[in-house]
């Protein structure tokens, strides 16, 4: 843990509301046993820096024996970041990874040309009542990394840089900020922080990244005299010095951003790519179910089931950018 003298806050009331380019209210969707709130992509904005998906999972409570079972499914052209506040996930993938993630740790899986994974509540957690609350994000890969071999990295809670200032605790999940660097291997300029603020505490966003946003998970923050409650994402104008102040109950937020991509990305189901052809090919490969012979295989020790590809919407044979 380190105190960072560069974490010097400004006055949030000195910021004009025009510094906030976009406010996103996540779309809620029920996936059976719990609710997911998706902030990205949104009609107002496809990405913040390289971040192209941003999902809040929970908070949810489960009875003994119950849990989450996200069956094996594929990805291309992105990296997935799993970060939990409560609960656990048992991750298995087609490159042989078998890893349980606990609160405060990071699972970083880079799909590259293609990977399959599953995420399930662990057997240990199912032995009693338990909860789940966390954030999962996708990061689009640069074009020259879309065909790389998939990789997986797990970094424990103690591996992440932790920055403190008055009323501020910030854990650096990915990338670089305030002179610190997180251990995960990245392929574009990125920052991603879990920030906890005491009531009234002020927090300045890094000002050395092109694209910046924040998502409030608990409490509220004040910006330019306006209060933003939990469940809101704000995206800021490049170059402005941005400071937020926690509300009377304090706040917890995820700060994110980095360099923008060289252009928008095509999105279809779990696939992200810079070209339609890559997504068409991946879609047909997954439907062929030629495990271990084509583009995809199933996770080691989780081969009994998988998620079938959805049927294309009539009139939309190919995905659009940002779809």
Secondary structure by P-SEA (a helix, b strand, c coil): ccccccccccccccccccccccccbbbbbbcccbbbbbccccccccccccccbbbbcccccccccbbbbbcccccccbbbbbbbcccccccccccbbbbbbcccbbbbbbbccccccccccccccccccbbbbbbbbbbbcccccccccbbbbbbccccbbbbbcccbbbbbcccccccccccccccccbbbbbccccccbbbbccccccccbbbbcccccccccccccccbbbbbccccbbbbbbccccbbbbbbccccccbbbbbccccccccaaaaaaaaaaaaaccccccccccccccccccccccccccccccccccc
